[in-house]
Amino acid sequence: MASLQDEEEGGLLFGLGYLEVGHCPNGDYVIADVGSEFGVVRYICHEECAADNDFEGFSEYSKVVATSLGEFVFGLDQGAIGSDYFDEPSLKPW
């Protein structure tokens, strides 16, 4: 699996309007929308991030976890956001 920080994959993801901002403990990616839904934070399931993935239609294997980075950090602190793509929180920060 290639890191989204690699020039090729990271550039492709940025070209689609997303910026990698971190990783979950299990290796899932944390990305922020810098395009159409500016600031929205998503988790991407790391199993879907193979080196040959073109990230087209990646919303099928990603999920919105917060509407902003501030809300994301607050939600993690309060336990309202799951720790990875598969962890379903019982509360939502919004």
C-alpha positions as CSV (number, residue, x, y, z in Angstrom):
1,M,0.0,0.0,0.0
2,A,1.4,3.4,-0.9
3,S,1.1,6.3,1.5
4,L,-1.1,9.2,0.3
5,Q,2.0,11.3,1.1
6,D,3.8,9.8,-1.8
7,E,4.2,12.2,-4.7
8,E,2.0,10.2,-7.1
9,E,-0.9,9.3,-4.8
10,G,-0.8,12.4,-2.7
11,G,-0.8,14.6,-5.8
12,L,-3.7,12.7,-7.2
13,L,-5.7,13.0,-4.1
14,F,-5.0,16.7,-3.9
15,G,-6.0,17.1,-7.5
16,L,-9.4,15.6,-6.5
17,G,-9.8,18.3,-3.9
18,Y,-8.6,16.5,-0.7
19,L,-5.6,16.9,1.6
20,E,-4.3,14.2,3.9
21,V,-4.3,15.5,7.5
22,G,-3.6,12.3,9.5
23,H,-4.0,8.6,10.1
24,C,-6.2,6.5,12.4
25,P,-4.6,4.0,14.7
26,N,-5.5,1.2,12.3
27,G,-4.0,2.9,9.3
28,D,-7.1,4.5,7.8
29,Y,-6.5,8.0,6.4
30,V,-7.9,11.2,7.6
31,I,-8.5,13.7,4.8
32,A,-10.0,17.2,4.6
33,D,-11.9,18.5,1.7
34,V,-10.2,21.5,0.1
35,G,-12.5,21.6,-2.9
36,S,-16.2,21.4,-3.2
37,E,-17.1,20.9,0.5
38,F,-14.2,22.9,2.0
39,G,-13.2,21.7,5.5
40,V,-15.3,18.5,5.6
41,V,-13.2,15.7,7.3
42,R,-13.5,12.1,6.1
43,Y,-11.9,8.7,7.0
44,I,-10.8,6.6,4.0
45,C,-10.7,2.8,4.6
46,H,-7.0,1.9,4.3
47,E,-7.8,-1.4,2.5
48,E,-9.0,0.7,-0.4
49,C,-5.8,2.7,-0.7
50,A,-3.8,0.3,-2.9
51,A,-0.9,1.7,-4.9
52,D,-2.8,1.4,-8.2
53,N,-6.0,3.1,-6.9
54,D,-7.1,6.1,-8.9
55,F,-9.4,7.4,-6.1
56,E,-12.3,7.9,-8.5
57,G,-15.5,7.6,-6.7
58,F,-13.7,7.1,-3.4
59,S,-16.8,8.4,-1.5
60,E,-17.9,4.8,-1.7
61,Y,-15.2,3.7,0.7
62,S,-14.9,6.9,2.7
63,K,-17.2,8.5,5.2
64,V,-17.7,12.0,6.5
65,V,-16.9,12.2,10.2
66,A,-17.0,16.0,10.8
67,T,-17.9,19.2,9.0
68,S,-14.7,21.0,9.9
69,L,-11.3,20.3,11.4
70,G,-12.3,22.0,14.7
71,E,-15.4,19.8,14.9
72,F,-13.2,16.8,14.2
73,V,-10.8,17.5,17.0
74,F,-13.6,18.4,19.4
75,G,-15.5,15.2,18.5
76,L,-12.4,13.0,19.0
77,D,-11.8,14.6,22.4
78,Q,-15.4,14.1,23.5
79,G,-15.6,10.5,22.1
80,A,-18.3,11.5,19.6
81,I,-16.2,10.5,16.6
82,G,-15.0,6.9,16.0
83,S,-11.3,6.1,16.0
84,D,-11.4,4.7,12.5
85,Y,-13.5,4.0,9.4
86,F,-15.3,1.0,11.0
87,D,-15.8,2.5,14.5
88,E,-19.3,3.9,14.8
89,P,-19.6,6.6,17.4
90,S,-22.8,6.7,19.6
91,L,-22.9,10.5,19.4
92,K,-22.4,13.0,16.6
93,P,-20.8,16.4,17.2
94,W,-23.3,18.1,14.9
